[in-house]
Amino acid sequence: MGESNLVTGLRGIIDSQMTLLNFTLYIATQGPADFAGHRFECNLSELKMKTSQNIALGAGQSVSTILKCAEWKGIPVRDLYPIARSAIESFINAAFLLVSSEEVAGRAARYVSYASWKLSNRTVGSGEFMLDLSTTPPNERATSPAFPEFSGRGNGEWTKLDLPSRLRCVGELAGKRSGRRLLAAYTLIYSISSEIIHGSPFGMNYFYQAHLPENPTVDDFREGSSKHVESILIAIAHAAAGYLSAFFTFHNMTPLLRAEQELFNRLLAIDGVEPQSMPNESSIPD
């Protein structure tokens, strides 16, 4: 059997979202371009361009991988969860870096060099089963003098904000629509993907049995696995919508905001939800 009507509908929406995403990547990194009869220009700083757009590009690639695998059934569907988790967190982080200050983007950019050093200077394991990796002699403490801002407890990450706090910042700086859509994606995928990615007993049980009838057969499991694909695609569509809304709001690109809203209203219609109002020239979308 092929994919369900729901999967087909979701694929169509996400394909159109990826067209918009590719356009944002182009104008952010290459220069002005036309879309639907309008000329658009993006003037991101070099720091924001290098940090946010690399991540947005990666998110888009992960979405493309999921779309190529949307017809999967059975046990292989489980492997789509980590890809979906990566795409959704990437969209959140890209939106956060896009709308935050230059200071935030600068720290993220410096973290790339620090993390490269840290990869070869760390302790893994505990007790008898512990490895010390270091690029310095054994009698010297492995420190990174070039990046003192990342030393000390709680300072070793590219941002001090956890993911829910980053979501809140996006909503406050780029409109409630973007924040709510990213929050929906996060809610739909984050917790269960953690269980599945880390191979927990609940994660495995959920994947195998969440959508099964009583006295299931192998064919029932294969068909039930398509429900996981549907859930993943719904989460991905919300994440892409949130990022696009943040990008277009940040740059005051109302025609593109309206195009994104039309796609999101199609997503709402799949679940029988009334369409949201269109953004206008004089207001940031709620």
C-alpha atoms as one frame of an Amber mdcrd trajectory, in Angstrom:
protein
   0.000   0.000   0.000   1.106   3.553  -0.689   1.037   6.548   1.599  -2.209
   7.730   3.208  -4.221  10.703   2.000  -3.134  12.569   5.129   0.540  11.962
   4.381   0.005  13.087   0.779  -1.661  16.302   1.965   1.064  17.006   4.518
   3.797  16.373   1.943   2.215  18.944  -0.364   2.186  21.587   2.368   5.742
  20.860   3.469   7.016  20.891  -0.128   5.607  24.414  -0.486   7.153  25.425
   2.838  10.527  24.205   1.582  10.132  26.413  -1.488   9.739  29.385   0.839
  12.660  28.202   2.973  14.914  27.929  -0.074  13.949  31.479  -0.997  14.889
  32.755   2.480  18.243  31.003   2.256  18.898  32.550  -1.129  18.123  36.140
  -0.181  19.982  35.793   3.119  23.189  34.476   1.556  23.177  35.501  -2.130
  21.260  38.760  -2.469  17.909  40.281  -3.526  15.440  38.186  -5.502  11.846
  38.243  -6.781   8.983  36.148  -5.488   5.367  36.320  -6.669   5.908  39.689
  -8.301   7.669  41.307  -5.327  11.320  42.185  -4.807  12.830  41.100  -1.480
  16.136  41.931   0.131  17.671  40.595   3.327  20.360  42.489   5.242  21.554
  40.092   7.911  24.854  40.807   9.617  27.690  38.430   8.821  27.444  36.878
  12.280  23.718  36.209  12.027  24.033  34.986   8.463  26.770  32.483   9.314
  25.056  31.140  12.423  21.332  31.172  11.697  21.432  30.292   8.012  23.785
  27.337   8.350  21.367  25.873  10.875  18.293  26.663   8.762  19.957  24.957
   5.799  20.550  21.859   7.899  16.945  21.862   9.075  15.733  21.996   5.493
  17.954  19.083   4.504  16.581  16.989   7.366  13.033  17.768   6.242  13.922
  16.705   2.699  15.246  13.404   4.032  12.016  12.776   5.936   9.923  13.559
   2.853  11.921  11.029   0.841  11.130   8.407   3.491   7.462   9.297   4.066
   6.292   6.065   2.422   8.233   3.922   4.868   6.367   1.380   6.967   7.441
  -0.908   9.771  10.518  -0.809  11.993  12.583   1.603   9.817  10.089   4.411
  10.644  11.669   4.580  14.098  14.791   6.093  12.542  12.809   9.135  11.391
  12.390  10.367  14.962  15.990  11.562  15.475  15.943  13.254  12.056  12.688
  15.011  12.934  14.067  16.032  16.328  17.140  17.506  14.626  15.034  19.440
  12.112  12.730  20.897  14.752  15.489  21.928  17.164  17.412  23.401  14.237
  14.436  25.518  13.176  14.055  26.748  16.758  17.754  27.598  17.091  17.888
  29.261  13.673  14.884  31.443  14.544  16.394  32.294  17.937  19.715  33.375
  16.421  17.961  35.282  13.661  15.892  37.513  15.961  18.292  37.826  18.920
  21.077  40.348  19.422  24.475  40.474  17.758  25.948  39.504  21.131  23.999
  36.232  21.072  25.132  35.479  17.511  28.722  36.375  18.402  28.805  33.937
  21.298  27.348  31.218  19.068  30.017  31.871  16.438  32.841  31.753  18.998
  31.396  28.553  20.431  32.104  26.787  17.127  35.855  27.191  17.679  35.602
  26.362  21.373  33.570  23.199  20.713  36.133  22.104  18.121  38.840  22.345
  20.794  36.609  20.688  23.404  35.999  17.681  21.170  39.624  16.605  21.750
  39.887  17.859  25.344  37.326  16.169  27.561  36.700  13.402  30.055  34.402
  10.521  29.134  32.980   7.905  31.512  33.622   7.409  35.237  35.700   5.352
  37.631  37.555   2.452  36.085  35.820   3.128  32.789  36.998   6.655  32.093
  38.974   8.247  29.286  40.818  11.562  29.401  41.148  13.083  25.943  43.609
  15.957  25.684  45.827  17.792  23.227  48.128  18.966  26.065  50.798  16.991
  27.997  49.434  14.749  30.799  50.871  16.950  33.577  49.132  20.088  32.282
  45.495  20.954  32.774  43.575  21.117  29.503  42.185  24.645  29.355  41.258
  26.831  26.431  42.870  30.239  27.075  41.421  31.632  23.853  37.821  31.177
  25.069  37.608  32.040  28.785  33.890  32.879  28.461  33.127  29.161  28.123
  35.035  28.102  31.248  33.352  27.426  34.554  30.236  25.567  35.539  27.226
  26.340  33.341  29.193  28.337  30.758  30.174  25.631  28.285  27.293  26.012
  25.819  26.633  28.324  22.880  23.743  29.912  24.789  22.798  29.956  28.461
  19.100  29.695  27.596  17.352  26.335  27.533  15.117  25.442  24.606  11.818
  26.623  26.161  13.465  29.983  26.929  14.694  30.274  23.344  11.139  29.585
  22.173   9.850  32.344  24.423  12.395  34.786  22.989  11.309  33.983  19.435
   7.669  34.572  20.340   8.449  37.868  22.051  10.717  39.188  19.292   9.086
  37.772  16.148   5.401  37.531  17.009   3.234  35.036  18.834   2.447  33.063
  15.689   6.042  32.020  15.201   6.507  31.195  18.875   3.312  29.157  19.082
   4.082  27.140  15.961   7.566  26.285  17.151   6.154  25.415  20.577   3.627
  23.058  18.970   6.400  21.288  17.043   8.525  21.036  20.186   5.599  19.597
  22.163   4.707  17.065  19.488   8.175  15.579  19.049  10.618  16.423  21.853
   9.608  14.138  24.721   8.752  11.013  22.757  11.756  11.398  20.467  14.022
  11.500  23.528  12.588   8.184  24.692  12.973   6.623  21.243  16.410   8.060
  20.425  17.881   6.880  23.735  16.360   3.425  23.445  14.356   3.594  26.665
  11.894   0.792  27.505   8.967   3.186  27.154  10.262   4.575  23.867  10.489
   1.162  22.291   7.115   0.085  23.673   5.481   3.273  22.411   6.868   2.867
  18.919   5.827  -0.770  18.607   2.389  -0.569  20.237   1.042   3.015  20.201
  -1.219   2.534  17.166  -2.121  -1.164  17.348  -5.574  -2.766  17.739  -6.229
  -5.666  20.071  -4.671  -8.921  18.877  -2.523  -7.190  16.240  -0.901  -8.813
  13.232   2.333  -7.893  11.469   0.281  -6.034   8.852  -1.435  -4.084  11.644
   1.983  -2.999  12.913   3.093  -1.919   9.452  -0.046   0.156   8.968   0.173
   1.511  12.507   3.716   2.708  11.845   2.322   5.101   9.232   0.644   6.946
  12.115   4.104   7.768  13.414   4.973   9.213   9.999   1.843  11.365  10.089
   2.700  12.695  13.558   6.261  13.467  12.475   5.101  15.344   9.376   2.608
  17.404  11.390   5.374  18.382  13.819   7.761  19.214  10.973   5.142  21.396
   9.266   4.620  23.387  12.478   8.368  23.879  12.920   8.867  25.093   9.357
   5.875  27.418   9.726   7.323  28.856  12.929  10.721  29.538  11.406   9.292
  31.070   8.231   6.950  33.289  10.244   9.899  34.466  12.361  12.054  35.185
   9.293   9.360  37.100   7.400   8.253  39.033  10.487  11.823  39.992  11.370
  12.310  41.386   7.856   8.799  42.919   7.520   8.054  40.823   4.437   4.261
  40.940   4.577   3.541  39.302   1.168   5.650  36.316   2.194   4.024  36.268
   5.624   0.688  35.959   3.863   1.999  33.129   1.676   3.226  31.314   4.789
  -0.116  31.876   6.522  -1.987  30.397   3.566   0.083  27.227   3.922  -0.472
  27.119   7.661  -4.217  27.517   7.178  -4.097  24.465   4.893  -2.407  22.598
   7.740  -5.120  23.721  10.164  -7.828  22.653   7.711  -6.505  19.086   7.725
  -7.482  18.894  11.390 -10.752  20.781  10.889  -9.508  23.984  12.532 -10.765
  27.377  11.370  -8.230  29.441   9.381  -6.289  32.213  11.075  -6.525  35.802
   9.877  -4.003  37.091   7.375  -1.249  39.474   8.537  -1.453  43.007   7.184
   1.011  45.764   6.434   0.457  47.683   9.670   0.810  45.028  12.339   3.020
  42.199  13.501   1.045  38.944  13.498  -0.267  37.752  16.846
